[in-house]
Amino acid sequence: MRLTKTFAALADQNRQKILDILKQKEMSVSDIGAKLDITLATLSHHLDILKRNELVASRRQGQQILYSLNLSVMEELEKEIIKFFHK
């Protein structure tokens, strides 16, 4: 079930781009938005989906919320995919 939800979250091209951007470093919404051709409202929606699926983590720093890849979940996902194909 988790794989299904995670794959659904990863199916969107904008969310894939967000994850690719966050591979570089932790970033604010405005920093991420500067690299994409979508509105901040759309970006926030995509970040919410990624966050609910635990693919990204967030933390507050002053007035900003910084987003980063949740590497532990990415590693778990990698193991689940390998396990799925080796059944």
N, C-alpha and C positions, 0 to 999 in steps of 0.2 A: 504494500500500500504506500509506503513512504517513497519508494522508487517512482511510482506513478505520479504522485504529487510533485516530486522533485523534477521529473522529466517534463511535466506540464509547466512548471515554473521556468525551466530552461528552454522551452520550445520557442519562446518569443525572441526575435532577433535583437530587440532593444535591450532585453535583460542580459542576453549574451554579451552585448557590447559593454554594458555596465560592469559585468564581472571581469571582462577583459581589461577595462580601465582600472578597476580596483586591484588588479594584479600588480600594478606599478607601486601603489602606496595607498594609505588611508586618505580619503578626500571628503570634502564637504559637498552638499548638494549643488551648490553653485559651481564648484570646480568640476564636478562630473558633468553638469549641464553644459558647461562651456565646450565640452568635447563631443556633445551629441546635438543632433538637429531635432530636438523635441522640446515641448514646453516643460516648465518646472513642475506643473501639475501632473503631467504625464510621467515625468521622471519620478516624482514622489509616489505615484501609484505603482510603478515598477519596483521601486525600492521597497515599498511595503510588502509586495508579493515575495520578493527575495528574502526579506527579513522574516516574514511569517513562515517561510520554508527553511529558515535558519542558514541560508546561503551567504548572507551578509550579517555583520554585527554593526551596532551603532553605539556611539558614546557622545555625550555632550561635553563640549569644550567652550565655556563662555556662552555666547549666543548661538554658536554653531553646533550642528550635529554632524559628526564625522562618521563615515561609513568605511568598512573594511571587509575583506573576504573572511568568512568563517572557515579557516583552514581545517579545523578538526572535522567539521561536517563534510568538507570536500574530500578529506581522506577516508571518512566512513563511506561516502558515496562511491568512491573509487573501489573500495573493498567489496561493497554490495554488488557493483556492476561485474567485477571479476567473478564473484561467487555465483551470480546469476548465470553467467555464460559457461561456468564449469560444472553445472549440474548434470 
